[in-house]
């Protein structure tokens, strides 16, 4: 009983014999539409691939050495003609699938451990015929030796039919044509080790010709092998052509590395310009083939949300290959070729390295235009940010001012430099204010940002409007606060772990005031600093925060006097003049037009928590002295 594949082959032969009706009838019986519902590896998919492979591996019936009478492929005795006959036969197979209305029903098959579209596998087999023809057209001693190794590996040469050559046997198995690559690359590595550039180039050219022919066939027949059905999305298949499977990509990396090794060790050898040009031309083509394989694979899976790890893996592999094989060529002095590959494959590191080595601003400007929609400007920005080369970044301002301005929105600490460079002083001042507002590590940095903001505002004409005048006043006020904070007593700084004033972080107003009050020496001076700082921090007299801090300051002042030992038997005013309370009020009178703005309401002061905690809220002498001081201030202010 004939198998499905044998019956399908019979239908194909009927088709070739123009028995269309019989062929259609047999195909309808074998593969009704419902038989393709299973998705992966349906009988129709599997038989189509088997029939395709039978054509690839068929032998000429007219050659008695093969002792075969029936054939799907060739009757020629010449190998190149045999391959061309197989190419024609395979085209007829594809047309057969179209005419039998089977091509659009094909889904997926399993190959090389992956689920691939059946159409892609059919295309792959056509590509292998194209590659075989290219190989045969480049026949040389390297190919002959490699083919012999392949055939020997398949079976001992002693088992070859009498009269057949290793070339006959090798080219009869077109589906296995890729087995030629490992021995070819091994031979290339041997040539490289011997310093034989001509040998390296010859083998590299042979491999390039094979792969280029295959890829060119794929590109020129893309419509034929593309399904209108969303099969790839439904079955989450990857596009892994044989020219880009993991093994092939690994072989290409070996080949390119071997070529680079050869070039790096040929300094002392006289090499003609023609040989150099041939060498690097082949290298460039092979690098593009490597990148194309990974890129095609990435494009086929980038929308697979359920396998983001795989997508990232392929993306990183492609990026790593470009970094390695383009930049290494650049470092070996092949600037023009490296730039050509960089432009073709959007490899920004190469372009930027050439710019940095040559300082050619026009080159960078041109590539910014070429890659204006591909993120080159953003790459430049992050490159210089990551390498902390802000000077170079700002020097490039005129090349992409709008993009740079947009990117710098996330880096206000740098944005102002760009704004200054483009004479946007008002915006630079605002940017520096944001830098100051966001600074939470060092007060000195905050001060620097504010000082620069003030200078930018003055450069913009700081007295030209009420708005800018107000902004200048705000900046000056903040700078004054910082100057006071820089006067904090050393013993207070030590309590918060600050050994040097330059290491002082920005602090909330309440904390600064408390640190002033903790000064062990010259309490009068530090308390005056605290009051000045309070007015700068809270200029609004009705502010609740200001009221609470006034109570805190003056309560602390009262606690500096030992009220239990206060001498009430003599002149109380004379005794009171020695207290910090009196001295501070006297100092305030000489330095402020309105001392009352510094004082809390007397009832708030006398009921403060600090006094309550010390039991002084009911001290008659304290209450008396406080009232006396307040009355004196009132009289002095008249």
KAVEN-V260401 format. One record per pair of residues at least 6 apart in sequence whose ideal C-beta (glycine too) atoms are under 7 Angstrom apart, sorted by sequence separation. I is the first residue (numbers start at 1). J is the second residue. D is the distance in whole Angstrom. If there is no record, write none. Layout:
I_J_D, I_J_D
This chain:
36_42_5, 60_66_6, 76_82_5, 97_103_4, 151_157_7, 242_248_7, 301_307_7, 341_347_7, 384_390_7, 408_414_6, 409_415_7, 439_445_5, 462_468_5, 463_469_6, 498_504_5, 540_546_7, 576_582_5, 589_595_5, 592_598_6, 611_617_5, 616_622_5, 35_42_6, 59_66_4, 61_68_6, 74_81_7, 108_115_5, 109_116_6, 304_311_6, 397_404_6, 408_415_4, 439_446_4, 519_526_4, 538_545_6, 588_595_5, 14_22_5, 15_23_4, 35_43_6, 36_44_6, 61_69_6, 74_82_4, 108_116_6, 135_143_6, 191_199_3, 192_200_5, 329_337_6, 330_338_4, 342_350_4, 355_363_6, 368_376_6, 384_392_6, 419_427_5, 420_428_5, 493_501_7, 538_546_4, 567_575_5, 14_23_4, 35_44_6, 59_68_6, 61_70_7, 76_85_6, 108_117_6, 109_118_5, 157_166_7, 160_169_6, 191_200_5, 301_310_6, 302_311_6, 329_338_5, 342_351_5, 354_363_7, 355_364_5, 367_376_6, 368_377_6, 384_393_4, 419_428_4, 566_575_6, 61_71_4, 108_118_6, 111_121_6, 301_311_6, 408_418_5, 436_446_5, 439_449_6, 462_472_5, 516_526_5, 517_527_7, 585_595_7, 588_598_6, 607_617_6, 60_71_7, 74_85_3, 107_118_6, 339_350_7, 457_468_6, 493_504_7, 516_527_7, 606_617_6, 11_23_5, 14_26_7, 31_43_6, 73_85_6, 74_86_6, 106_118_4, 109_121_6, 188_200_6, 191_203_7, 326_338_5, 338_350_5, 339_351_7, 381_393_7, 416_428_4, 419_431_6, 534_546_6, 31_44_4, 58_71_5, 62_75_4, 73_86_5, 106_119_6, 301_314_7, 405_418_6, 436_449_4, 516_529_5, 517_530_6, 58_72_5, 60_74_5, 61_75_6, 63_77_5, 404_418_6, 435_449_4, 436_450_5, 457_471_6, 516_530_4, 11_26_4, 58_73_4, 60_75_6, 62_77_7, 151_166_5, 188_203_4, 326_341_5, 339_354_6, 416_431_4, 457_472_6, 486_501_6, 534_549_6, 10_26_7, 11_27_5, 58_74_7, 60_76_6, 73_89_5, 187_203_6, 188_204_6, 298_314_5, 326_342_6, 351_367_5, 380_396_7, 415_431_5, 416_432_5, 534_550_7, 55_72_5, 60_77_6, 72_89_6, 297_314_5, 298_315_6, 432_449_5, 436_453_7, 513_530_5, 516_533_7, 606_623_6, 54_72_6, 55_73_5, 148_166_5, 151_169_5, 454_472_7, 561_579_5, 7_26_7, 147_166_6, 151_170_5, 184_203_5, 335_354_6, 412_431_5, 416_435_7, 485_504_7, 534_553_7, 561_580_6, 147_167_6, 150_170_6, 294_314_6, 298_318_6, 330_350_6, 432_452_5, 433_453_5, 513_533_6, 560_580_4, 561_581_7, 606_626_6, 326_347_5, 397_418_6, 401_422_6, 432_453_4, 454_475_5, 512_533_6, 513_534_6, 605_626_7, 8_30_6, 60_82_6, 184_206_7, 327_349_6, 412_434_5, 413_435_5, 453_475_6, 485_507_7, 531_553_6, 7_30_6, 144_167_7, 147_170_4, 184_207_6, 218_241_7, 294_317_6, 295_318_6, 322_345_6, 327_350_6, 330_353_6, 377_400_5, 381_404_6, 394_417_5, 412_435_5, 492_515_4, 495_518_7, 530_553_6, 557_580_5, 558_581_6, 259_283_5, 294_318_4, 326_350_5, 390_414_6, 394_418_6, 397_421_5, 429_453_5, 432_456_6, 509_533_7, 557_581_5, 602_626_7, 322_347_5, 346_371_6, 397_422_6, 450_475_6, 602_627_7, 4_30_6, 181_207_7, 323_349_7, 377_403_4, 381_407_5, 412_438_7, 492_518_5, 527_553_7, 256_283_7, 291_318_7, 294_321_6, 343_370_7, 390_417_7, 394_421_5, 429_456_4, 485_512_5, 488_515_5, 492_519_6, 557_584_6, 58_86_7, 94_122_7, 215_243_6, 346_374_6, 348_376_6, 352_380_6, 428_456_4, 429_457_4, 450_478_6, 451_479_7, 488_516_7, 491_519_7, 509_537_4, 602_630_6, 150_179_5, 214_243_6, 378_407_6, 450_479_5, 491_520_5, 56_86_6, 150_180_6, 256_286_6, 291_321_6, 489_519_4, 527_557_6, 55_86_6, 255_286_6, 256_287_6, 290_321_6, 291_322_6, 348_379_4, 352_383_6, 368_399_6, 425_456_5, 429_460_7, 489_520_7, 211_243_5, 368_400_6, 447_479_7, 147_180_6, 150_183_6, 55_89_5, 146_180_5, 149_183_4, 252_286_6, 256_290_7, 365_399_6, 425_459_5, 426_460_5, 55_90_5, 90_125_7, 136_171_7, 364_399_6, 425_460_4, 447_482_5, 90_126_6, 420_456_7, 446_482_7, 513_549_6, 517_553_7, 146_183_4, 252_289_7, 253_290_7, 489_526_6, 523_560_6, 596_633_7, 52_90_7, 55_93_6, 146_184_5, 252_290_4, 287_325_5, 595_633_5, 4_43_6, 8_47_4, 12_51_6, 90_129_6, 132_171_6, 287_326_7, 443_482_6, 510_549_6, 513_552_7, 517_556_5, 513_553_7, 52_93_6, 146_187_6, 249_290_6, 596_637_7, 5_47_5, 9_51_6, 51_93_6, 87_129_5, 132_174_5, 142_184_7, 145_187_7, 443_485_6, 487_529_6, 595_637_6, 4_47_5, 8_51_6, 86_129_5, 594_637_7, 249_293_6, 585_629_5, 5_50_5, 9_54_7, 129_174_6, 132_177_5, 135_180_7, 142_187_6, 249_294_7, 484_529_6, 554_599_7, 5_51_7, 83_129_6, 87_133_7, 128_174_5, 131_177_6, 243_289_7, 283_329_7, 554_600_6, 128_175_6, 582_629_6, 589_636_5, 207_255_6, 484_532_6, 550_598_7, 581_629_6, 585_633_6, 48_97_6, 83_132_5, 84_133_7, 128_177_5, 244_293_3, 484_533_5, 550_599_7, 551_600_5, 576_625_5, 83_133_5, 125_175_7, 243_293_6, 244_294_7, 550_600_4, 555_605_7, 204_255_6, 554_605_5, 559_610_6, 244_296_6, 481_533_6, 576_628_7, 80_133_7, 83_136_6, 244_297_6, 284_337_5, 288_341_7, 547_600_6, 551_604_5, 555_608_4, 558_611_7, 563_616_6, 568_621_6, 280_334_6, 287_341_6, 291_345_5, 551_605_6, 556_610_7, 204_259_6, 241_296_7, 481_536_5, 555_610_4, 559_614_7, 566_621_5, 80_136_5, 284_340_7, 288_344_7, 480_536_5, 481_537_6, 524_580_6, 541_597_6, 555_611_6, 563_619_5, 79_136_6, 239_296_6, 240_297_6, 280_337_5, 284_341_6, 523_580_6, 527_584_6, 551_608_5, 44_102_6, 48_106_6, 200_258_7, 239_297_6, 444_502_5, 563_621_6, 200_259_6, 238_297_6, 477_536_6, 524_583_6, 528_587_6, 563_622_5, 49_109_6, 142_202_6, 446_506_5, 524_584_6, 44_105_6, 45_106_5, 142_203_5, 239_300_3, 442_503_7, 443_504_5, 44_106_7, 45_107_6, 140_202_7, 200_262_5, 238_300_5, 443_505_6, 45_108_7, 46_109_6, 143_206_6, 238_301_5, 442_505_6, 443_506_5, 524_587_6, 45_109_5, 142_206_7, 178_242_6, 441_505_6, 558_622_7, 42_107_7, 197_262_6, 440_505_7, 185_251_6, 192_258_5, 440_506_6, 40_107_7, 188_255_6, 439_506_6, 531_598_5, 39_107_5, 40_108_5, 41_109_6, 138_206_5, 232_300_7, 236_304_6, 260_328_6, 264_332_7, 36_105_5, 39_108_6, 40_109_7, 41_110_6, 49_118_7, 56_125_6, 182_251_7, 185_254_5, 189_258_5, 192_261_5, 197_266_6, 256_325_5, 263_332_6, 40_110_7, 48_118_6, 52_122_6, 178_248_7, 181_251_5, 185_255_5, 188_258_5, 192_262_4, 195_265_6, 31_102_6, 36_107_6, 135_206_7, 138_209_5, 195_266_6, 33_105_6, 49_121_6, 53_125_7, 56_128_6, 27_100_5, 45_118_5, 52_125_5, 56_129_7, 212_285_7, 48_122_7, 195_269_7, 197_271_6, 208_282_5, 215_289_7, 27_102_7, 40_115_6, 134_209_5, 135_210_5, 16_92_7, 24_100_6, 134_210_5, 23_100_7, 198_275_7, 201_278_5, 205_282_5, 208_285_5, 212_289_7, 215_292_7, 197_275_6, 201_279_5, 204_282_5, 208_286_5, 211_289_5, 131_210_4, 134_213_4, 131_211_7, 133_213_7, 12_93_7, 15_96_5, 201_282_6, 131_213_5, 197_279_6, 204_286_6, 130_213_4, 131_214_4, 12_96_6, 130_214_5, 128_214_7, 127_214_4, 130_217_4, 79_167_6, 83_171_7, 86_174_6, 79_168_7, 82_171_7, 127_217_5, 126_217_6, 127_218_6, 79_171_5, 123_218_6, 65_161_6, 65_163_4, 123_221_7, 65_164_5, 123_225_4, 122_225_7, 120_225_7, 119_225_5, 119_227_6, 117_227_7, 59_172_5, 117_231_6, 57_172_6, 117_232_6, 57_173_5, 57_174_6, 124_241_6, 56_174_4, 57_175_5, 124_242_5, 56_175_4, 120_239_6, 115_235_6, 117_237_6, 116_237_6, 120_241_7, 53_175_5, 115_237_5, 104_227_7, 108_231_7, 107_231_6, 114_238_6, 116_240_6, 114_240_6, 108_235_5, 107_235_7, 108_237_6, 94_224_7, 112_245_6, 40_235_7, 39_235_6
